Amino acid sequence: MNGKTLIIDVRGEEEAKKFGELKGTVRVRCDISFDPSDCVKKGIDSGAVPKDPSAVGEVVVYCRSGRRAKRFAAELEKLGFENIVTGSLDELKGRFGLDESKSEEKEKVKTLIIDVRSQEESERDGELKGSVRVRCDNSYDAAECVKRGLESGAVPKDTSSVGGVVVYCRSGKRARRFALELEKLGFQNITTGSLEGLKEKYGLQDGK
């Protein structure tokens, strides 16, 4: 089993902006009335939740009160995930720390880095530091893939919440198609490229 701790925030985008999030968080956006199995599927489709439970050690799931986290965790257990901790942001921030860069004001100037490659590509080749994942295969429908990113919370609905956007894949082709759809939604200052071409500027991290 990998010793990595996976920290999953299952709150809504507005909650995360208002109250901040734990350091090292990945996001799977679930509203109060969410269906937990659908929400876990959304997390797997976006790459936030690994398909292989052995890829992580401890799993931490949190929300505002801990209720959504418990429902989400129950679905993870059905998939074979073990050593799951659930709780509220307030309960867990002492252990993991609060990421101040995710505050509402600082969020507006951050660069959003989106990896549109497959899970297998990320695990094999690594990913840019700070990446969010929207999984798109080579034959994907670009509009559908952006929609998936919006639903998972990887792509914000508020285009003004980010300064610039960087989209990358293996060669840059998928990234350009994804970027064209982002432009239709009002996103600006978009850079596209390949992992190889961008890793010197943004740095590389393990994609597992």
C-alpha positions in Angstrom: 0.0 0.0 0.0 1.2 3.5 -0.9 1.8 5.7 2.2 0.3 8.8 0.5 -2.6 10.5 2.3 -5.5 11.5 0.0 -7.5 14.5 1.3 -10.9 15.0 -0.4 -13.1 18.1 0.0 -16.7 17.2 -0.8 -18.2 20.7 -0.2 -19.6 23.1 -2.8 -17.4 25.6 -4.6 -18.9 28.5 -2.6 -18.2 26.8 0.7 -14.6 26.2 -0.2 -14.1 29.9 -1.3 -15.7 31.2 1.8 -14.0 29.0 4.5 -10.8 27.8 2.7 -9.7 24.2 2.5 -7.2 21.8 4.0 -3.6 21.8 2.6 -3.2 19.1 -0.1 -6.9 18.9 -0.9 -8.4 17.4 -4.0 -12.0 18.5 -4.8 -15.1 16.5 -5.5 -18.0 19.0 -5.5 -21.1 17.5 -3.8 -24.1 19.6 -2.8 -26.1 18.9 0.4 -28.6 16.6 -1.3 -26.0 14.7 -3.4 -26.2 11.0 -4.3 -23.0 9.6 -2.7 -22.5 6.9 -5.4 -22.8 9.5 -8.2 -20.5 11.8 -6.4 -17.8 9.2 -6.0 -18.2 8.3 -9.7 -17.7 12.0 -10.5 -14.5 11.9 -8.4 -13.2 8.8 -10.2 -14.1 10.2 -13.6 -12.2 13.5 -12.9 -9.2 11.7 -11.5 -9.5 13.1 -8.0 -10.3 9.6 -6.6 -7.9 6.9 -7.9 -9.5 3.7 -9.4 -6.9 1.6 -7.5 -7.5 1.8 -3.7 -4.0 0.5 -3.1 -2.6 3.7 -4.7 -3.2 5.6 -1.4 -2.7 4.9 2.3 -5.0 7.0 4.5 -8.0 8.7 3.0 -9.4 11.9 4.6 -12.8 13.1 3.5 -14.3 16.4 4.9 -17.1 18.8 4.5 -18.7 21.6 6.6 -20.2 19.3 9.3 -18.9 15.9 8.4 -22.2 14.4 7.3 -21.5 14.5 3.5 -18.1 13.2 4.2 -19.5 10.1 6.0 -21.8 9.3 3.1 -19.0 9.7 0.6 -16.7 7.5 2.7 -19.3 4.7 2.9 -19.2 4.5 -0.9 -15.4 4.5 -0.9 -15.5 1.5 1.5 -17.7 -0.4 -1.0 -14.9 0.1 -3.6 -12.3 -1.3 -1.3 -10.8 1.8 0.2 -9.6 1.4 3.8 -8.3 3.6 6.6 -10.8 6.4 5.9 -11.1 9.4 8.3 -14.1 11.7 8.0 -14.8 15.0 9.7 -15.5 18.7 9.4 -13.1 21.4 8.1 -12.9 22.8 11.7 -12.1 19.4 13.2 -9.3 18.6 10.8 -7.6 21.9 10.1 -5.5 21.5 13.3 -3.9 18.3 11.9 -3.6 19.2 8.2 -3.5 23.0 8.2 -5.6 25.5 6.2 -4.4 26.5 2.8 -4.5 30.3 3.0 -3.9 30.6 -0.8 -7.4 29.3 -1.3 -9.0 32.3 0.3 -11.6 34.2 -1.8 -9.3 37.1 -2.5 -6.2 35.2 -3.4 -8.2 32.7 -5.5 -8.9 35.5 -8.0 -5.2 35.8 -9.0 -4.1 32.2 -9.0 -3.2 30.3 -12.1 -5.4 27.2 -12.7 -3.3 24.3 -14.2 -5.4 21.6 -15.8 -4.2 18.2 -16.8 -6.5 16.7 -19.5 -4.5 13.4 -19.9 -5.7 10.0 -18.8 -5.0 8.6 -15.3 -2.5 6.1 -16.9 -0.5 8.9 -18.5 -0.3 10.9 -15.3 0.8 7.9 -13.3 3.5 7.0 -15.9 4.9 10.5 -16.7 4.0 12.6 -13.7 2.1 15.9 -13.7 2.8 19.6 -13.3 2.8 20.9 -9.7 -0.6 22.2 -8.6 -2.5 20.4 -11.3 -6.2 19.7 -11.2 -7.3 16.7 -13.3 -10.0 16.5 -15.9 -9.6 13.1 -17.6 -10.0 13.1 -21.4 -8.9 10.4 -23.7 -7.6 11.0 -27.2 -11.0 10.8 -28.9 -12.9 12.9 -26.3 -15.7 15.4 -27.0 -14.2 18.7 -25.8 -17.5 20.2 -24.7 -18.4 17.1 -22.7 -14.9 17.1 -21.1 -15.2 20.7 -20.0 -18.7 19.9 -18.6 -17.2 17.1 -16.6 -14.6 19.4 -15.2 -17.3 21.9 -14.2 -19.3 19.2 -12.5 -16.4 17.9 -10.5 -15.3 21.4 -9.4 -11.9 21.1 -11.2 -13.0 23.9 -13.5 -14.6 26.9 -11.7 -18.0 28.2 -12.9 -16.9 31.7 -12.1 -14.3 32.7 -14.8 -13.2 35.7 -12.7 -12.0 33.4 -9.9 -8.7 32.6 -11.7 -6.0 34.8 -13.2 -4.6 32.6 -15.9 -5.4 29.1 -17.1 -2.8 26.5 -18.2 -4.1 23.4 -20.0 -1.7 20.6 -20.9 -1.6 17.0 -22.2 1.1 14.8 -23.8 1.4 16.7 -27.1 -0.8 19.8 -26.6 -3.6 18.7 -29.1 -6.1 17.8 -26.4 -5.2 20.9 -24.5 -6.0 23.2 -27.4 -9.4 21.6 -28.0 -10.2 21.9 -24.3 -9.0 25.6 -24.2 -11.3 26.5 -27.1 -14.3 25.4 -25.0 -13.0 27.3 -22.0 -12.8 30.4 -24.2 -16.5 30.0 -25.1 -17.3 30.1 -21.4 -15.4 33.4 -21.0 -12.1 32.2 -19.7 -9.2 34.4 -20.7 -5.4 34.3 -20.6 -5.2 30.6 -21.5 -1.9 28.9 -22.2 -1.8 25.4 -23.8 1.1 23.0 -24.2 2.6 19.6 -23.5 3.9 18.3 -20.2 7.4 18.3 -21.6 7.2 21.9 -22.8 5.8 23.2 -19.5 7.5 21.2 -16.8 10.5 23.5 -16.6 8.3 26.5 -15.7 5.9 24.8 -13.3 7.8 21.8 -12.0 6.9 18.1 -12.0 5.3 16.0 -9.3 4.3 12.4 -8.9 1.0 11.8 -10.8 -0.1 8.8 -8.7 
